[in-house]
Amino acid sequence: MGRVDRIQLAGIRLHRRTFLAALGGAALSGLLAACGGGATPTPTSAPPTPTPAQATPTPASASTPAAAATPTIISSPAAAAEPIRIGLIHGYTGVFAALAENLTNGIRLHFDSIDNTVAGRKVEFVQEDDASNPEQGLTKTKQLVERDRVHLIIGYNHSGVALACRDFLHEAGVPTIIDNAGAAALTRDPQRRSPYIFRVSFANGQYEWPLGPYAVEQLGYKRLIFTASDFVAGHEKADAIKKAFQNAGGEIAGEVYPILDTADFAPFLQRIQQMQADAVWAFFAGADAVRFVQQYNDFGLKDQFPLIGVGDLVDEAYLDQQGDAALGVVTSLHYSPYIDSPENKAFVDAYRAKYGRIPNQFAYQGYLAGRVAAEALAKVQGRVEDKQAFLKALKDVQFVGPAGPFRFHPETQNVILTVYFRRVERLPDGSLGNVVIGKHENVDDLSF
């Protein structure tokens, strides 16, 4: 076992009382990886009867930096009682590093606002990098559980990693909150669900499909071209909205699926240019989204086919890079920093004060994961070792958050969403923003 490096919590501390009051006095409160690939593990049998985790002494502080393979423990000052240990696992290196950073920032925002303490017990984070690699993710997950003895895991930005870890988490009986990975089977498939796994983000297709009828009924589009990255998430997302669009009376004019990490979209844009349609629906994320939106505009297609799609296409993380090419793009998503509610204003102000920028969907999802964990821990008075009580507390968590009411579907343990329709507009300060133009409430992961 490697030596563990302890780092004292640092950074700008929130004005705790102000933030608590703004959120109503209750306990405070895609990119690409939403998706991932990889084979789905073989379904397991019914879950074993969980047993309380064995308490183990926390590792001693290290006097020298830990080796790269050693997890980083970020903790509050030691308390008399054993800390609650939460494992954070994301792709902190590689293509999804920025996504992982935003998710973690959201988690830490909530826990910092409650001084990293729940019911008198300090909360300690053990952070691992899965590099968005399923094999590494499984190895790191096992280390968190077997070596670091974490009580709870929050993470998985990549669906391939989440799918690879599902069976181990289920068989080991580890309470887990997925904060991004959208692989639909994790909650929609009765053979893949687990009583230990909850998801606060979405199932692929969940916030996409409502744009189908909206495009027909509100935007007046009868024929759409569909384009997305050619991997599991791209097809899951496209399949959901295609079905909903057709059910609303729309017709599919064509489909184009570029490979991931496409540098030059010209061959695909040429194919789109030759089709007859009212608009183009697209799902790209990260660098692919920046390049696609810019090249779509440069190719002259924006004037020929209005662009609509998934919120990841014009995420706040890179909207400024896309510039005027993104103006007018209409998307569906479960969050916008411009939702007009006191809860969202408090969240945006707190996030901006701590991190110097407005939150995007991933920061929001991280915040939800942190708040859900903290509220469930508070409900069991910090006794996370009582696993059955803690799982029930997780299942019962409800609150009004930045994007509206939060609750889990009782069968799937996946969040029930409000889906927002947004349009990129120039804001009064000259910046670009995803302004809300409509919404579809109470969307669960069994609705498509």
Stockholm file with secondary structure:
# STOCKHOLM 1.0

chainA/1-448         MGRVDRIQLAGIRLHRRTFLAALGGAALSGLLAACGGGATPTPTSAPPTPTPAQATPTPASASTPAAAATPTIISSPAAAAEPIRIGLIHGYTGVFAALAENLTNGIRLHFDSIDNTVAGRKVEFVQEDDASNPEQGLTKTKQLVERDRVHLIIGYNHSGVALACRDFLHEAGVPTIIDNAGAAALTRDPQRRSPYIFRVSFANGQYEWPLGPYAVEQLGYKRLIFTASDFVAGHEKADAIKKAFQNAGGEIAGEVYPILDTADFAPFLQRIQQMQADAVWAFFAGADAVRFVQQYNDFGLKDQFPLIGVGDLVDEAYLDQQGDAALGVVTSLHYSPYIDSPENKAFVDAYRAKYGRIPNQFAYQGYLAGRVAAEALAKVQGRVEDKQAFLKALKDVQFVGPAGPFRFHPETQNVILTVYFRRVERLPDGSLGNVVIGKHENVDDLSF
#=GR chainA/1-448 SS CCCCEEEECCSCCCCHHHHHHHTTSSTTCCCGGGTCCCCCCCCCCSCCCCCCCCCCCCCCCCSSCCCTTSCEEEECSCCSSCCEEEEEEECCSSTTHHHHHHHHHHHHHHHHHTTTEETTEEEEEEEEECTTCHHHHHHHHHIIIIISCCSEEEECCSHHHHHHHHHHHHHHTCCEEESSCCCTHHHHCTTTCCTTEEESSCCTTTTTTTHHHHHHHTSCCCEEEEEECSSHHHHHHHHHHHHHHHHTTCEEEEEECCCSSCSCCHHHHHHHHTSCCSEEEEECCHHHHHHHHHHHHHTTHHHHSCEEEEGGGGCTTTHHHHGGGGTTCEEEESCCTTCCSHHHHHHHHHHHHHHSSCCCHHHHHHHHHHHHHHHHHHHTTTCTTCHHHHHHHHHHCEEEETTEEEEBCTTTCBBCEEEEEEEEEECTTSCEEEEEEEEEEEECTTCC
#=GC SS_cons         CCCCEEEECCSCCCCHHHHHHHTTSSTTCCCGGGTCCCCCCCCCCSCCCCCCCCCCCCCCCCSSCCCTTSCEEEECSCCSSCCEEEEEEECCSSTTHHHHHHHHHHHHHHHHHTTTEETTEEEEEEEEECTTCHHHHHHHHHIIIIISCCSEEEECCSHHHHHHHHHHHHHHTCCEEESSCCCTHHHHCTTTCCTTEEESSCCTTTTTTTHHHHHHHTSCCCEEEEEECSSHHHHHHHHHHHHHHHHTTCEEEEEECCCSSCSCCHHHHHHHHTSCCSEEEEECCHHHHHHHHHHHHHTTHHHHSCEEEEGGGGCTTTHHHHGGGGTTCEEEESCCTTCCSHHHHHHHHHHHHHHSSCCCHHHHHHHHHHHHHHHHHHHTTTCTTCHHHHHHHHHHCEEEETTEEEEBCTTTCBBCEEEEEEEEEECTTSCEEEEEEEEEEEECTTCC
//
